[in-house]
Amino acid sequence: MSAPDLLSGTALAVFRLNGQFLSAAERLARPAGLTAAWWQVLGAVLREPLPVSGVARAMGVTRQSVQRVADLLVERGLAAYEPNPAHRRAKLLAPTREGRAAIALIGPGHAEFAARLGEALGGEEEFARVRDALERLSAALDSLDAPVAPGGTPKA
């Protein structure tokens, strides 16, 4: 199989996986009153508050899309903006007690789904290999984001 065919097939598989993961996340988040996007943004700030731009970088999406979700979370009392000592205008997003409680409601369904998926893949060891392969693919794509010189070689 040629490299362009492999790229196309891989991209299609990843696009399908993205849709499948989003669908599963919507089903898991719904009983907690969340959407997949709300869960993703709240999850990004559970360990430590982050500016919206930091959440966007971690998720690999635009700052504007995170800003819209963050504003909705704040409006609904699931998150709050806090002062950012490093940047006066870029407030930090942090989950509220209600936001943490909503995330906690997802935990049992998440654990059950993870166990079933691991079993369908043939066990935790194979699940870890799949995750590692996806992380290698992501890292390889990140490395290709470097500017390319006219000869086709990456610029330093």
N, C-alpha and C positions, 0 to 999 in steps of 0.2 A: 504494500500500500504506500502511496506517495505521501510526502510530508504535507502537501496541501489537503489531501484527503483526510489524513490523521488530524490535522488542525480542525477541519470542518466537523468531523465526527466527534472530536473532543468538545468543541464549542457547543454542538447540539446537545450532547449528553449533559454538559454543565448547565445549559439553559433549562433543560428538563428537570434536572436535580434542583435547581433554584426554585422552580415552580412547585415541585413536590415538597421541598422544605418549607416554603412559604405557606402552602396549604396545610401541612401538618402543624406549623406554628400557629396558624389562625385557629385550628381546632383545639389546640392545647391552651391558648390564651383566652378564648371566648368565655369559659366558665368563670374566669377571674375578672371579667369585664374589660379585658384588654384586647388590642389587636396585635398582630405579629409585629408591626412597626413600633407600637408603644412598648411592647415587651423588649424588643431589641434595644431601644434607646434607654429604657430603665435599666436593663441588664448591663449596659455599658458603664453606668455610673453607680452601680451597687457597691463596689469596693472603695471608690473615691470619687468625689465630685469632679467633673470635667467641664471645660468650656464646650459649647456646641461644636466648634471646629475640631476639637479633640475627639469628640464622639464620632463626627463624620469621618475623620481619618481612620479611626479604629474599625469603622463599619465599611469603609471603602465607598462612601456615597457623598453627595454634595452637602455642603453646610446648610444650604437653603432647605433641603428636604428634612434634615434633622431639626432645623429651627422650627419648622411648622409643627412637627411632632412634639418637640419640647414645649412649645407654647400651649399646645392642647393638654399635655400632661400637667403643666402648671395650672392652667385654667380649671382642670378637674381635680386639683388637689393631690395629684399623685407624685408630683415633683415640685421643687422650688428653685428659684434662682438665688444664689448666694454671692456675696462679694468675692472678687478674685484678687488676692493680694498681688498677683503678678501682672494684672492688666485691669485697669479701672473700668473699661467699657465692656470687656468680654466676661460677663458673669459666669459663675460655675453652676452647672445643673446638678442637683442632688435629689435622690428620691426622698419622699416624705415617709412617715410611718405608714400611711395608707398605701403608698406605692410599694413599699417593702412587703406589706401584707398581701397585696395583689400578686406579687411575684411568688411569694411563698405558697399561694394557692395553686400555682402551676406545678410546683415541685413533684407531687406524687404522679401526676399524669406524664410529666416529662421523664421521670425515672422509669415508669412502666413502658413508655414508648421506646426509650433508649435500650431497655433490656430486650424488647421484642425485635428491634432493628438489629442489635448485636447478634441475637440468635439467628435471624434470617441471613445474616452475613457469614455465619459459621463460627461465631464466638468472638470474645473480646480481642483476642490476638489479631484476627482478621480485620475486625473493626478498626483497630489501631493502625494496621497497615493501610487501610483505605484512607483514613484520616491523614496519615503521613504522606501518602501519594498526592492527596489534594493540596496539602501544605507545600510540597515540592513544586507542584504545578503553579500555585500562586506565587511562590518565590521566583520561579523562572519567568513568569509573566512580569513581575515587578522589575526584574533585571533587564527586561527588554524595553522598559519604558525609558531607558537612557537614550539621549539623542544619538542619532546615527550619522556618521560622517559620510560624505559622498561615495567613498569606496565600500560602504556597507559595514564598516566597523564602528563600534560604539565610541563616542567621544569620552575622554576622561574628565 
